[in-house]
Amino acid sequence: MSQISLTFPDGNARDYPAGTTPAQVAESISKSLAKAAISATVNGAHWDLQWPIDADAEIAINTMKDDGPACELIRHDLAHIMARAVQELWPEVQVTIGPVIENGWYYDFDRAEPFTPDDLGAIEKKMKEIINARDAVRTEVWTREEAILHYRRAHEPYKVELVEAIPEGQPIRMYWHGDWQDLCRGPHLQHTGQVPADAFKLMKVAGAYWRGDSSRPQLQRIYGVAFRTRDELKAHLTFLEEAEKRDHRRLGREMKLFHFQEEAPGMVFWHPDGWTVYRQMEDYMRRRLSKAGYKEIKTPQVVDRKLWEASGHWDKYHENMFITEIDEEHANEKRMNALKPMNCPCHVQIFNQGLKSYRDLPLRLAEFGSCHRYEPHGALHGLMRVRGFTQDDAHIFCTEDQIESECAAFIELLSDIYRDTGFASFDIKLSTRPEVRVGSDEIWDKAEAALENAILKVRNDYEVDPGEGAFYGPKLDFKLTDAIGREWQCGTFQADFNMPERLDANYIGPDGEKHRPVMLHRAILGSFERFIGILIENYSGRLPFWLAPRQVVVASIVSEVDPYVEEVVSLLKAAGLRAEADTRNEKINYKVREHSVGKVPAILAIGQREAEDRTVTLRRLGEKETRVLSLDDIVATLAQEAVPPDLAG
């Protein structure tokens, strides 16, 4: 029998007979490792302990201490265990697919009756019985004909379709968890008892179309989460509870900021307080961009198909565009237009008006551009995923030699804006050239080096994502981390050598000849809608004082002080504060609770004594203690707090 050489993480190598399994490798090292082993990593691929190794390879044996492989296996096995539990409880149910997802898994079922919360409890109980049975897990590779025949006999048409879709040459692998069998690529654990029975939970049931096609049968999808230990599960469930409390959709209703309705899916109806937050962010960004040398422009909402064809967006993106057809007067055919899904081609049109010189570069054109993109209804999610949105968009037209300095200036601007809005740290990902791209290697070398050097001027830590750049140039993505540890990709900076070529943009260089500019696409917030949603969740609705829609409410304790309440409100407004009076005939505790739910940062209570002494009693949002301050002091204090960070000092 031929021999193979397996190299371990410490660099040592051993020879084994070809076809040796990772389980046998672990056994050859020590009985304790064989007992603890759950899978292997072979040449970077996750490998089942039962799979044979037929050629020289690098190998590492994984145990439950290895978080990534362990969680993948636990979640993958639980998908199978859940499907087995469902079919043991309801034998008529047909199973389809059950992949691992972030923090857990799901499995889609075809069942006539809807699953109920009580059903989820019964499924969990049955799953724990299967885990405690410690049934062996085994695997075989079948021919396509064997697999199709097996599933036809079992009356599992979804599995038949999946087998038929597997490309020729790929193994068709079957797994058994006890007597229950499923089609699966693997890997899996070695017996059901290796799954921690106290570290998973079924979360919800949702609808899902077979193969994501709305013309196919609608299935029921059961979601679950799982971890290595009960403590990890508990921490995750606590995190979900906190995320639910911060959900911007719920807070948006409570704070009366915005709403959505079916007559305009994915489009925001901004209420007065919500629009106030929006305008504050827009005014702040406008000041920031103006100071950084950007010139603000405005381009059309509806643009002829011809421009989208010229830019290349029509071929790649028209399915996501909102299309309009117009019967132009005296035209032979209807004119096809699209609501713009992005601003870039229109910005090139402004650049192309008039002759540009190298002395005009860099030219920074900014637009709060209102865009529309068709998103599937099921993908819409409050402010985070919409169909109509406004980008804090800008495009910088520059020379190749200016890429680095423009990128460095952008990162500094972005850093200041993120810090002002409460995000002191962020991560940067540099995505480099993909296999399919435009432009010479020399240009790509220069562009990638420019972006990398620009990062290093600001910080040393960044991640490289090889091959994930756009086809027209490398890019940087900027990820924020919010108050509960979630990452949000917001900012982006992309070098584009393609669009100036497609849309015939040029400038006159020092040599008197025409040259193509580099077009730098960049955004900091991403979109106002999504960024405001992130802010609401990050602050749990308690927005910074300068952004709060209602900064101060002055509430009367008795009706006799209403004139003084109105005077206080007038003075606060004169000082530039967003203040309002609450002189309703309600108890002060009721008013305080109501405005606290509305996340008003400062509530000033006024009774007879305050009116006589010309003072106020201040209660800050989230604080139980109150303070009595003079009228002059409170106006001065709050006016100073209300100054936006870019104007303060």
N, C-alpha and C positions, 0 to 999 in steps of 0.2 A: 504494500500500500504506500502511495506517495506521501511525503511529509510536507508540512507547511510550517512556516515560522511566524509565531505570534509575538509582537512586541508590546510590552506593558508600559504604563505611564512613567515608571521610573527609568525607562530606557533598556531594561533587561529584556531578553528574548528567549523563548523556548520553542522547541520543535514538537509538533503534534501530528498525528495521522490526519490526512485530509478528511474532512467531514466531521471533525470533532465539534461538539456543541459547546457554547459558553458554560453550560452547567457542568460539563466534564472538565473544562478548564478550571472553574472555581474549585471543584473537588480535588483537582491535582495540586492546588495551592494549599488549601486547608479545609478541614471539615466545618470549621466555624464560618468561613467565607461561603462555602457551598450552602450552608443553612441560611445565611443572611442574604444571599444573592437574589435579586429580583429580575435583572436583565443585564445586558451588556451594551457597550458602545463599541461598534466595530467600524473602523475607518470613518468615524464621525456619524454613523447611522445607528439609530436605536434598534437593538437586536434582541429578539426573544431568546431565552436560555435554551430553547429546544431547537433552534435553527442551526443547521450545520455550517461550518466555515470551511470553504473549499480552497482558499488561496491565502498567501501571506497577507497579514493584516496587522494593524495596530488595534489593541483591545484594552478595554477597561471594564471591570465588573462593577455593576451598580448595586447599591443596597438602599434601604429606606432612608438612609442619611443623605442620599443624593436627591435634593429637592425636585429638580426638574424632571428626571426620569421617573421618580417615585410618584409624583402627582399625575403625570401623564398616564401611567399604568393604572393607578387607583381609579382615575376617572374613566378610563377606557373600559376597565373591567366592570365598573358600576353601570355603565351603559348597557352592557350585555346582561348583567345580573338584573337590572330593572326590566329589560325586555323579557327575560325568562320569567320574572315574577308576574308580569302582566299576563303572559300567556298561560301561566299556571292558574291564575285567578280567572281569566276569561279566555278559554282556549280558542274561541272564534276570532280573536283579534289578530290582524295581520301586521307584521313588523316590516319596517322599511330600512331606515339608516339611523345611526346613533353616534355622531362624532364627538370628540373632545373639543371643548371650547374654553375660553378663559375662565378659570376658577371652577370648571365643572364640565357638564356634558348635556346633551339632549338626545332624545330618541323620538322618532315620528311613528305614530300608530294609526292604522285604519280600523276604527271602531264605530259602530252605528250610534251607540249612546255616548254622550259627552262624559268625560271624566269629571268627578266632583272632588271637593276637598277631602271628603271621607274616603274616596278611592285612593287618594295620594297616601293617606295614613295607612290603608290596607296594603298598598304596594310597598311602602317602607318596611312594614312589619314582615312581609314575605321576603323582602331582600335580606333582612337581617337573619332570617331562618336559613336562606341559601348560603350566606357568608358563614354562619356557624356550622353548617354541614361540612365545610372544608372540602368541597368537591374538587377533584382534579381538573386541571385545564390542559387540554391536549390539542395538537394542531396537525393537519395534513394538507398536502397540496393535491388538488384534483384537476382533472381535465375539464374543459369547458362543457363537454357533453355530459359528464357525470354530474356536474353542478346543476345544469339546467334540468336534467331528468329528476334529480333529487327535489328541487324546489317545485317542479310541476306536480310531482306526486304529493308534496306537502301542501299544495294549493297556496303557494306563496308567490303570486305573480310579480310583486315588486322586486323580489330577490332575483327572479328570472330576468327581469329587465336590467338589473344591475350587473348580473353576470354577462349578459349579452353586450353590455357597454364597455366591458374591460378590454383594453387594446390587446391585440394579438401579441404573444410573447411575454406578457406579464403573468406571473403565477396567480392561480386562483386558489386562495388559501381559506381553509375552513377551520373554525375553532369550536371546541366543545367545552362548555362549563357544566360539568356533570354530564347529564344526558341531553342538555339543551345545546343546540348548534346554531352558529351564525357565520355568514360570510364576512371576512375581515382581513385587512392587511396585517394586523398585529402591530407590535408585540403585545403580550399579555403576561399577567402573573402566572404562577405555577399551580395555585389552587385558590378557591374562593376565600378561604380563611385568611389569606394575606391582606385582604381588604379590611381596613379598620372600620368596624361596625358602628362606632360612635362618632365618626368624623364626616358624615355626609347628611344631606337633607334635600328632599324634593321641594322645589320652590313654587312652581306654577305650571299651568297648562295654557298653551296658546295654539292658535290655528296656523297651519302651514300647508302650502300647496306642494304636491308631489313634484320633485325636481324644480321647485320654484316657479312653476308654470301655472298661471291662473286658470288655464283651460283644462288642467288635470285635476284629479280628485283632491279634495281638501282633507287633510289629515289632522290629527291632534298631536301636538308636540309637548312632551313633558320635560321640563328643565330640572336639573339638580346641580348642587355644588358639593365639592368634596375636597378634603385636605388630608394630610398625614396624621394629624392628631385632633382630638376633641378641642383642645385649646385654640388651634388654628381655625377650626370651624367656628368656634364661638367668637373669635376676633373678627372673622369675616362677616358674620351675621350682625355684630355690633356696628361694623363699618357700614353695612347696608342700611341699618336703622338710621345712622347718622346721615347717610346720603339721602335717605327718604325725607328726613327733616329739612334738608337743604334743597330739595327739589325745586328748581326755579319755577316750574309750572304751578305748584301749590303756592309758593310764596308770591308769585305774580298775581294770583287771584286774591290772596289775603291782603296784599299791599295795593291792589287795584292798579296794576301797572299795564297789563295787556290781556288780550284774550285771542283765541282762535275760534273759527266756526266753519262748518262744512261748505258754506257758500263760497269760501275762498281758502281751500286747504293749503296749509303751509305758508299762509300770508298773515302777517302780524297786524292786529288791530291795537294800536298803541293808545292807551288812555292818558289823560293829562299828566298824571304823575310819572308814568312810564316814559312818556315823550320828554318830560323834563330831564330824566336821567340820560336819555338818548342825546338830547341837545347839549347837555353839559359835557358829555364825552366828545361830541362832534366839535364843540367850541374849543375844548382842550386840545384835540388833535390838530385842529386848524392852526392854532397858535404854535404848536410844536413844529408842524411842517413848515410854516412860514418862516420861523426862526432858523430852520435847517436849510433854507434856500430852495424850497419847492414852490412851484407856480401852480396855483389851483386852476383846474379847467372843468368844463362840463361837456359831456358828449351825449348824442341822442340815445333814447331808449330803444327805438325801433330802427333796425338797419337792414338794408337790402341783402338778400341771399348772396349776391355777387361778392360782397366783401368777405363774408364768411367762407366762401369757396376759395377766394384768393389767399386768405390767411391760413387755410387748411383746417379750420374748425368744422366746416360743414361735413366733411367726410368722417371725421373722428367723433363728432359731438352732436350732430343734428337731432338724434333721437332724444336728447335731453333739452332741446330748445323748444320754446313756445313759438309756434309758427303762425303768421297771419298772412292771409291772401287778400289783396286789394284789387278791385276793378278800377284801374287808372283810366281817366278820361282819354278817349281816342287810342287806347292801347289795344294791341291785337291779342294780348293774352294777360292773364292775371299776374300781378306783381307779387312775388313771394318775399316776405320780410320775416325777421325773427326778433323777438325781444332779446336784447343782448345778454348772454350768459357770462360774459367777461368783458373787460374794458380795453384789453391790449390793442386789438386792431384799430379801434377808434383813436387811440392815443398816437398811433403811427400816422394817422391821417392829419393830425394837428402838427406833428413834427414835419410832415412832408409839405406843409404850406409855406412857401417861400424858401429861398436858398439858405442853407445852414453852413456855417463855417466851423472849423475846429475851435475857433475862439468862443463859439456858443456852447461848447461842451465842457463839462457835463450839463445837460439840460434835464432838470427834474420836474416832471409833470405829474401832479397829484389830482385825484378825483375821488370824491365820495360817491362812487359809481353804483347806482341802483341796478342790480342784475336779477335775472330770473332763470332758474334751472328747473327742469322737470325732475322731481325726485319721486320714487314710488310712494304711494300713500302710506304703506306700512313702515317706511323708513323715516317718516316725519317724526320729529321729537321736539316739541316746544320751540324755543329759540335756537336750540342746538342744531337742528336740521330742518331747514325751511325751503320754500320754493322762491320766495322773494326776499332779497337781502341787499345790504349796502356794504361794499368793501371799502376799507381805508386803503385804496389802491394807489399805486404810483409806479411810473416807469421812468427809468433814468437812461437817457441816451448818452453814450460816452465812447471813448476810444478804448482799445484793449489795454493800454497802459494805465487807464484810470479805474479799471475794475477793482483793484486792490484798495485804493484809497476810498472809493465810494462804498465798498463793502464794509470797511472798517468804520466809516462814519455812520453807516446804517446800523451796525451792531451797537455803537455807542448810543445812538438815538433810541433804538429799541430797548436797550438796558435802562435808560432813564425813564421811559414810558412805563415799562413793566414795574420798575421800582415805585413810581408814583402811584400806580394802581394796586400796589400791595404784593407784588411778586418779586421778591428780592433775588431769587435764583431761578435759572432756567437752563435747560440742556440744549446743546447744538448738535445736529446731525448733518454731516457733509455727505451728500450723495454724488458719486462719481459716474463716469461715462458708462452708458449701457452698450450692449453689443450693437444694437441698431441705433445709429445716430447720424447727425449731419455735422459737417465741419471736419477739418483735418486734425490729425493727432497733435500737431504743433499748437493749434489753437486751443484744443482741449487741455494740453499740458499747461499752457499759459493761464487758462481760466481756472483750472483746479488749483494751481499753485497760488493764484491771486486770492481765491477764497480762503485757502488754508492759511496763508500768511496774514490775511485780515483777521481771522479768528485769533491767531497767536498774538496779535497786538493787544487783544482784550483779555484773553484767558488761555489757559493751556489745556483744559479738558474739553474734549469733543469726541464724538463717535463718527467713524467713517462707515458708510453703507455702500460697499462696492457695487457698481453696476446699476444703481437705483436712481441715477440722475435722469432728467428729462431728455428726450431725444435731441433737443436743441441746445442743451448745455447743462453744466453741473448746478447743483442747488444746495442751499442751506435750509433746514427746517428748525424751528425754535419751539421747544416744548416747555410749558409752564407746569409747575406742581402746585396744586391748590392746598387748602388748609387741612384736608384729610388724605393727602397723598396721591390724589389722582393726577394723571398727566393729561395735558391739553395741548395739542399741536395748533399753534396760532400763527406765528410769524413765518415768513418765507422770503428767501432771496434767491433769484434764479438768473443765471446768465444765459442770454438767448442770442445765438448767431443766425437763427433761421428766419424769424419773422421779418427783420429788416431786409433780408434778401427777397423773401416772397412778396413783400409789399413795396419794394423798390425805394427803401429809405437810404439816403446818402447825405454826406456833408463834403465840403471842399476842404481838403487838407492843406498843410503848409506848402506842399508841392504844386498846388493849383489843380490837382486831380480829384475826381470823386472817390470817396471811400465809404464803406458800409460802417455805420455805427454798431456798437454792441448795445443790445436792449436789455436792461436789468429790470426784471419784474420783482416787485417787493411789496409786502404788506406786513403790518405789525400786529394789528388786532385780528386780522383775517376778515371778519365782518363785524359790524356794530352789534347785530342781533346776537350772534353767538357769544361774543365777548361779554356783552351785558349779562347773558345767561350765566356765563362762567363767574362773573363778578358776584351775581346774586347768590350763587351756590357757595362760592369761596367765603363770602362774608355772612352766609346764612341770612341774607336779607338786610343785615345791618351795614349798609353801605357807608363808606367814608363820608364824613360830614359834608365835604364839598360836593359830593355826588348825590346825597340823599334828596329825594324829590320834595319832601316836606321836612325842612330842617328843624323847625320849631313850631310847637303848638302851644298857645297860651290859653289855659283853661280856667274858667271861673269856678269858684267854690260856691259863691252866692251871687244872685242876680244883681245885687246892689253895686258890685264892682265892675259891671260890664263896661262902663265908660273907661275905666283905667285899663281894662284888658285891651280895648281897641286902641288906646294910646300906646301901650307897649308894642302891639303888633305894628302900628304905624312907624314907630322908631326903629324896630327891627328891619322892616322893609326898606326904610330909608337908608339903613346901613348895608343894604344889599343882600339881606337874608330872605329865604323863602319861608315866611311865617304866616300862620293863620290863627284865627280866634276860634275857641270852642265855648260858646256861651249858652249851650243847650241846658235845659232844665233837667240835668242828670247829676247823680252823685259823682264826686271827684274820682273815687276809686273806679267807677265804671269808665269814666273818660280815660283814665290812665291805662287801664287794661286794653281798651280799644285802640288807643294810639300806640301802645307797646306792640300789639299784634301787627299794626301797620308799620312797625319799625321806625317810628319817628325818633331821631336821636336825642332830642331835648324837649322835655315837657315842663312848662312853667305854670305852676299852680298859683292862683291869686285869690286870696280871701280878704276879709275886712282889714286884718292887720297889715297885710302887704300893701293894700291900697292906701292906708293911712301913712305907712312908713315909706312909701314909694320904693318897695323892694319886690322881689319875686322869690318863690321857692322852686329851686331847680331839681328836677329828677332826670338823670341820664338813663338812657336805654340800657337795661341789663343790670342796673345798680339799685339796691334797696334804699341806700342812704339818700337823704335830700340835703340841700344847702340853701341857706337864705343869702341872697346877694342883692346889692343895690341895683337899681335900674341901669344906671350908667355903666356899672361893672359888667353886668350880664350882656348888654349890647356890645360893649367893646370886646369882651371875651369871645362871644359867638361870632362876631364879625371877623375876627382874626382867624378863627377855626374854619370859616367858610371860604377862605381864599384858596383857590386851586393850587396844587403844589408847584406848577410851573411859574406862578406869579408870586408865591410866598418867598420873600427874601431873595 
